[in-house]
Amino acid sequence: MKTAKPLENALVVRQAAKLPDGVGVVMLDCFDYDAFKRTPSGLEYEGELYGRTGWNSDKHIVYYRTDAKPAFGLDR
């Protein structure tokens, strides 16, 4: 019998690409503004960090780019 293991915090990538200047872009589906607000500010995809850069409400896509690095807060 084969088993499946759930992945916590997993997201489905709609499309990933490299721009001519080498910047990585990842796109996720996002159906409304409330869903956009719940998307993470940054993500890691194939070992690279991507920062959220925008949302196209007509196409229902959230965009992330490698040249928009997310920042991390420090616990004090």
mmCIF file of the C-alpha atoms, coordinates in Angstrom:
data_MODEL
# 
_entry.id   MODEL 
# 
loop_
_atom_site.group_PDB 
_atom_site.id 
_atom_site.type_symbol 
_atom_site.label_atom_id 
_atom_site.label_alt_id 
_atom_site.label_comp_id 
_atom_site.label_asym_id 
_atom_site.label_entity_id 
_atom_site.label_seq_id 
_atom_site.pdbx_PDB_ins_code 
_atom_site.Cartn_x 
_atom_site.Cartn_y 
_atom_site.Cartn_z 
_atom_site.occupancy 
_atom_site.B_iso_or_equiv 
_atom_site.pdbx_formal_charge 
_atom_site.auth_seq_id 
_atom_site.auth_comp_id 
_atom_site.auth_asym_id 
_atom_site.auth_atom_id 
_atom_site.pdbx_PDB_model_num 
ATOM 1  C CA . MET A 1 1  ? 0.000   0.000  0.000   1.00 0.00 ? 1  MET A CA 1 
ATOM 2  C CA . LYS A 1 2  ? 1.286   3.476  -0.889  1.00 0.00 ? 2  LYS A CA 1 
ATOM 3  C CA . THR A 1 3  ? 0.758   6.451  1.389   1.00 0.00 ? 3  THR A CA 1 
ATOM 4  C CA . ALA A 1 4  ? 0.707   10.180 0.840   1.00 0.00 ? 4  ALA A CA 1 
ATOM 5  C CA . LYS A 1 5  ? 2.158   12.726 3.240   1.00 0.00 ? 5  LYS A CA 1 
ATOM 6  C CA . PRO A 1 6  ? 0.556   16.191 3.537   1.00 0.00 ? 6  PRO A CA 1 
ATOM 7  C CA . LEU A 1 7  ? 2.828   19.220 3.152   1.00 0.00 ? 7  LEU A CA 1 
ATOM 8  C CA . GLU A 1 8  ? 2.236   22.031 5.599   1.00 0.00 ? 8  GLU A CA 1 
ATOM 9  C CA . ASN A 1 9  ? 2.055   25.554 4.138   1.00 0.00 ? 9  ASN A CA 1 
ATOM 10 C CA . ALA A 1 10 ? 2.259   24.186 0.584   1.00 0.00 ? 10 ALA A CA 1 
ATOM 11 C CA . LEU A 1 11 ? 1.092   26.408 -2.278  1.00 0.00 ? 11 LEU A CA 1 
ATOM 12 C CA . VAL A 1 12 ? 0.252   25.462 -5.844  1.00 0.00 ? 12 VAL A CA 1 
ATOM 13 C CA . VAL A 1 13 ? 2.393   27.383 -8.343  1.00 0.00 ? 13 VAL A CA 1 
ATOM 14 C CA . ARG A 1 14 ? 0.476   28.403 -11.453 1.00 0.00 ? 14 ARG A CA 1 
ATOM 15 C CA . GLN A 1 15 ? 3.599   29.350 -13.387 1.00 0.00 ? 15 GLN A CA 1 
ATOM 16 C CA . ALA A 1 16 ? 7.287   30.036 -12.781 1.00 0.00 ? 16 ALA A CA 1 
ATOM 17 C CA . ALA A 1 17 ? 9.640   31.762 -15.200 1.00 0.00 ? 17 ALA A CA 1 
ATOM 18 C CA . LYS A 1 18 ? 12.912  33.639 -15.533 1.00 0.00 ? 18 LYS A CA 1 
ATOM 19 C CA . LEU A 1 19 ? 12.876  37.088 -17.112 1.00 0.00 ? 19 LEU A CA 1 
ATOM 20 C CA . PRO A 1 20 ? 15.603  37.992 -19.645 1.00 0.00 ? 20 PRO A CA 1 
ATOM 21 C CA . ASP A 1 21 ? 17.503  39.856 -16.900 1.00 0.00 ? 21 ASP A CA 1 
ATOM 22 C CA . GLY A 1 22 ? 17.570  36.696 -14.744 1.00 0.00 ? 22 GLY A CA 1 
ATOM 23 C CA . VAL A 1 23 ? 14.869  37.724 -12.279 1.00 0.00 ? 23 VAL A CA 1 
ATOM 24 C CA . GLY A 1 24 ? 12.678  34.828 -11.211 1.00 0.00 ? 24 GLY A CA 1 
ATOM 25 C CA . VAL A 1 25 ? 8.894   35.220 -11.240 1.00 0.00 ? 25 VAL A CA 1 
ATOM 26 C CA . VAL A 1 26 ? 6.348   32.933 -9.577  1.00 0.00 ? 26 VAL A CA 1 
ATOM 27 C CA . MET A 1 27 ? 2.592   33.269 -10.094 1.00 0.00 ? 27 MET A CA 1 
ATOM 28 C CA . LEU A 1 28 ? -0.149  31.861 -7.866  1.00 0.00 ? 28 LEU A CA 1 
ATOM 29 C CA . ASP A 1 29 ? -3.913  31.780 -8.357  1.00 0.00 ? 29 ASP A CA 1 
ATOM 30 C CA . CYS A 1 30 ? -5.817  34.294 -6.220  1.00 0.00 ? 30 CYS A CA 1 
ATOM 31 C CA . PHE A 1 31 ? -9.550  34.717 -6.673  1.00 0.00 ? 31 PHE A CA 1 
ATOM 32 C CA . ASP A 1 32 ? -10.386 37.885 -4.709  1.00 0.00 ? 32 ASP A CA 1 
ATOM 33 C CA . TYR A 1 33 ? -8.910  40.620 -2.538  1.00 0.00 ? 33 TYR A CA 1 
ATOM 34 C CA . ASP A 1 34 ? -9.519  38.708 0.694   1.00 0.00 ? 34 ASP A CA 1 
ATOM 35 C CA . ALA A 1 35 ? -7.535  35.761 -0.706  1.00 0.00 ? 35 ALA A CA 1 
ATOM 36 C CA . PHE A 1 36 ? -4.782  38.187 -1.804  1.00 0.00 ? 36 PHE A CA 1 
ATOM 37 C CA . LYS A 1 37 ? -4.484  39.554 1.747   1.00 0.00 ? 37 LYS A CA 1 
ATOM 38 C CA . ARG A 1 38 ? -4.026  35.982 3.025   1.00 0.00 ? 38 ARG A CA 1 
ATOM 39 C CA . THR A 1 39 ? -1.166  35.172 0.631   1.00 0.00 ? 39 THR A CA 1 
ATOM 40 C CA . PRO A 1 40 ? 2.291   35.220 2.194   1.00 0.00 ? 40 PRO A CA 1 
ATOM 41 C CA . SER A 1 41 ? 4.484   38.304 1.789   1.00 0.00 ? 41 SER A CA 1 
ATOM 42 C CA . GLY A 1 42 ? 7.307   36.050 0.706   1.00 0.00 ? 42 GLY A CA 1 
ATOM 43 C CA . LEU A 1 43 ? 7.943   32.461 -0.270  1.00 0.00 ? 43 LEU A CA 1 
ATOM 44 C CA . GLU A 1 44 ? 10.735  30.068 -1.073  1.00 0.00 ? 44 GLU A CA 1 
ATOM 45 C CA . TYR A 1 45 ? 10.544  28.238 -4.389  1.00 0.00 ? 45 TYR A CA 1 
ATOM 46 C CA . GLU A 1 46 ? 13.243  25.862 -5.633  1.00 0.00 ? 46 GLU A CA 1 
ATOM 47 C CA . GLY A 1 47 ? 15.750  27.259 -3.132  1.00 0.00 ? 47 GLY A CA 1 
ATOM 48 C CA . GLU A 1 48 ? 15.224  30.966 -3.979  1.00 0.00 ? 48 GLU A CA 1 
ATOM 49 C CA . LEU A 1 49 ? 13.423  33.661 -1.976  1.00 0.00 ? 49 LEU A CA 1 
ATOM 50 C CA . TYR A 1 50 ? 10.615  35.587 -3.674  1.00 0.00 ? 50 TYR A CA 1 
ATOM 51 C CA . GLY A 1 51 ? 8.811   38.679 -2.408  1.00 0.00 ? 51 GLY A CA 1 
ATOM 52 C CA . ARG A 1 52 ? 5.180   39.442 -3.238  1.00 0.00 ? 52 ARG A CA 1 
ATOM 53 C CA . THR A 1 53 ? 5.060   42.275 -5.762  1.00 0.00 ? 53 THR A CA 1 
ATOM 54 C CA . GLY A 1 54 ? 1.458   42.566 -6.869  1.00 0.00 ? 54 GLY A CA 1 
ATOM 55 C CA . TRP A 1 55 ? -1.916  41.194 -7.779  1.00 0.00 ? 55 TRP A CA 1 
ATOM 56 C CA . ASN A 1 56 ? -3.819  41.241 -11.069 1.00 0.00 ? 56 ASN A CA 1 
ATOM 57 C CA . SER A 1 57 ? -7.502  41.270 -10.092 1.00 0.00 ? 57 SER A CA 1 
ATOM 58 C CA . ASP A 1 58 ? -8.648  40.692 -13.689 1.00 0.00 ? 58 ASP A CA 1 
ATOM 59 C CA . LYS A 1 59 ? -6.516  37.564 -14.180 1.00 0.00 ? 59 LYS A CA 1 
ATOM 60 C CA . HIS A 1 60 ? -6.723  36.455 -10.495 1.00 0.00 ? 60 HIS A CA 1 
ATOM 61 C CA . ILE A 1 61 ? -2.946  36.080 -10.156 1.00 0.00 ? 61 ILE A CA 1 
ATOM 62 C CA . VAL A 1 62 ? -0.512  37.023 -7.364  1.00 0.00 ? 62 VAL A CA 1 
ATOM 63 C CA . TYR A 1 63 ? 3.039   37.811 -8.487  1.00 0.00 ? 63 TYR A CA 1 
ATOM 64 C CA . TYR A 1 64 ? 6.287   37.128 -6.636  1.00 0.00 ? 64 TYR A CA 1 
ATOM 65 C CA . ARG A 1 65 ? 9.795   38.112 -7.800  1.00 0.00 ? 65 ARG A CA 1 
ATOM 66 C CA . THR A 1 66 ? 13.339  37.325 -6.712  1.00 0.00 ? 66 THR A CA 1 
ATOM 67 C CA . ASP A 1 67 ? 14.354  40.987 -6.896  1.00 0.00 ? 67 ASP A CA 1 
ATOM 68 C CA . ALA A 1 68 ? 11.816  41.820 -4.166  1.00 0.00 ? 68 ALA A CA 1 
ATOM 69 C CA . LYS A 1 69 ? 13.447  40.127 -1.194  1.00 0.00 ? 69 LYS A CA 1 
ATOM 70 C CA . PRO A 1 70 ? 11.255  39.598 1.873   1.00 0.00 ? 70 PRO A CA 1 
ATOM 71 C CA . ALA A 1 71 ? 12.524  40.835 5.230   1.00 0.00 ? 71 ALA A CA 1 
ATOM 72 C CA . PHE A 1 72 ? 12.300  38.842 8.443   1.00 0.00 ? 72 PHE A CA 1 
ATOM 73 C CA . GLY A 1 73 ? 11.630  40.299 11.898  1.00 0.00 ? 73 GLY A CA 1 
ATOM 74 C CA . LEU A 1 74 ? 13.814  39.363 14.842  1.00 0.00 ? 74 LEU A CA 1 
ATOM 75 C CA . ASP A 1 75 ? 12.349  38.215 18.140  1.00 0.00 ? 75 ASP A CA 1 
ATOM 76 C CA . ARG A 1 76 ? 13.587  40.240 21.080  1.00 0.00 ? 76 ARG A CA 1 
# 
